[in-house]
Amino acid sequence: MSYTTHSAASRHSAASAHRGSILDRITSLFALWRSRAVLGSLDAHRLEDIGISAEKAAREARKAPWDVPAHWTM
């Protein structure tokens, strides 16, 4: 049985590669901001169509652009 260790540098580079380039991250943040803005502009009928309450939509629309989903920071 072999045992392999991973240095902190290799773990960091693997994590950085997983997150993508800075341009990819900025593009994703812009898309998230735009999606939240659209969500905040939907009327009650459309929110009902997608199964989201007006309160939940308003709360999501008010979030800051850097308040990203947890799986983005892994």
SULTA-V911810 format. One record per residue. N is the residue number from 1. PHI is phi in radians with two decimals (999 if undefined). PSI is psi as a letter, one per 40 degrees, with the letter a starting at -180 (NA if undefined). BURIAL is + if it has 24 or more other ideal C-beta (glycine too) atoms within 12 Angstrom, else -. Layout:
N&PHI&PSI&BURIAL + N&PHI&PSI&BURIAL
This chain:
1&999&h&- + 2&-1.80&i&- + 3&-2.17&h&- + 4&-1.99&h&- + 5&-1.85&i&- + 6&-2.04&h&- + 7&-1.28&i&- + 8&-1.07&d&- + 9&-1.13&d&- + 10&-1.21&d&- + 11&-1.16&d&- + 12&-1.13&d&- + 13&-1.16&d&- + 14&-1.15&d&- + 15&-1.15&d&- + 16&-1.13&d&- + 17&-1.14&d&- + 18&-1.14&d&- + 19&-1.34&d&- + 20&1.59&i&- + 21&-1.31&i&- + 22&-1.09&d&- + 23&-1.12&d&- + 24&-1.06&d&- + 25&-1.18&d&- + 26&-1.14&d&- + 27&-1.07&d&- + 28&-1.14&d&- + 29&-1.11&d&- + 30&-1.12&d&- + 31&-1.10&d&- + 32&-1.12&d&+ + 33&-1.05&d&- + 34&-1.12&d&- + 35&-1.09&d&- + 36&-1.15&d&+ + 37&-1.12&d&- + 38&-1.14&d&- + 39&-1.00&d&+ + 40&-1.18&e&- + 41&-1.66&e&- + 42&-1.27&i&+ + 43&-1.43&i&- + 44&-1.02&d&- + 45&-1.10&d&- + 46&-1.19&d&- + 47&-1.11&d&- + 48&-1.08&d&- + 49&-1.04&d&- + 50&-1.72&e&- + 51&1.35&f&- + 52&-2.15&h&- + 53&-1.30&i&- + 54&-1.09&d&- + 55&-1.14&d&- + 56&-1.15&d&- + 57&-1.10&d&+ + 58&-1.13&d&- + 59&-1.11&d&- + 60&-1.16&d&+ + 61&-1.14&d&+ + 62&-1.42&e&- + 63&-1.12&i&- + 64&-1.23&i&- + 65&-1.00&d&- + 66&-1.47&e&- + 67&-1.49&g&- + 68&-1.67&i&- + 69&-1.02&i&- + 70&-1.00&d&- + 71&-1.20&e&- + 72&-1.32&d&- + 73&-1.65&e&- + 74&-1.41&NA&-
